[in-house]
């Protein structure tokens, strides 16, 4: 029987809220910290609500507070689940809030898109950090309410590779949350998500279902995948298959059977997210009207590309276009354009980076 543990979840949005809901439902003691006061007050009043893809509402009782109200952090297990651009300030807050007399061996699980351990390590000791892959769909649809888009993969692993007690414990506590695995090479696993994430980000340029956009623009999607893959390989990573999608095949040549099968797998995976028809990037820009983490993730990718002399024109164009959407200079296309590559202002050149 799994023992009851104490968790602090920093950032109770789509990712953090979903994980907090599951942990609380499994009997663990959970406290969430979020900067959105309205969200926090709704959780206090009504509980943390999760809407399933079938429309059922499930409520979990968790403690909730803002950072200003949190006081000293006495939980030794922390899920840092903020947006990528908020990782460093959240880590800095955590560094000052952790009670050194009560928390002797803290562990901070990094649960967001991108590679965030470099940002977190600017404020926290590297040995505290355990990266996690979160490849499931969810959205905050109202204060205190998260809508699930369906199950996906969660993987956790040490930066130094291999399993550990703290890795196995989180995997045990998340059992039943979909597919949960211990990764022997979590950084490569996170690169697989970055490849898939670039495709999902590009769908935010269009006000249409995410699977429809990917299916209609296979060449551009393959081009984006190829650019991220080249950076991953230059960084020494070899992204594995996740959720039945082979990320290394996505950037192959036109007509290559493995590439076409991988793109089909992406479309099928996205179509299966019955509760999520637009990306989180689209919702941030169009619905919530706030900056998206995707421009920061693309900036990190482009910085890594430049360090390895990798050309990434599609990634650069995508970052610029998202900036235009965030500023209000442009709006998402009302339907799938005839050529998303032309919409990005880039002529796609077929390359093979494998």
Buried (B, 14 or more C-beta within 10 A) or exposed (E): EEEEBBBBBBBBBBBBBBBBBBBBBBEBBBBBBBBBEEBBBBBBEEBBBBBBBEEEEEBBEBBBBBBEEBEEBBBBBBBBBBBBBBBBBBBBBBBEBBBEEEBEEBBBBBBBBBBBBEBBBEBBEEEBBBBBBBBBBBBBBEBBBBBBBBBBBBBBBBBEEEBBEBBEBBBBBBEEBBBBBBBBBBBBBBBBBBBBBBBBBBBBBBBBBBBBBBBBBBBBBBBBBBBBBBBBBBBEBEBBBBBEBBBBBBBBBEEBEBBBBBBBBBBBBBBBBEBBBBBBBBBBBBEEEEBBBBBBBBBBBBEBBEEEEBEBBBBBBBBEBBBEBBEEEEEBBEEBBEBBBEBBEBEBEEBEBB
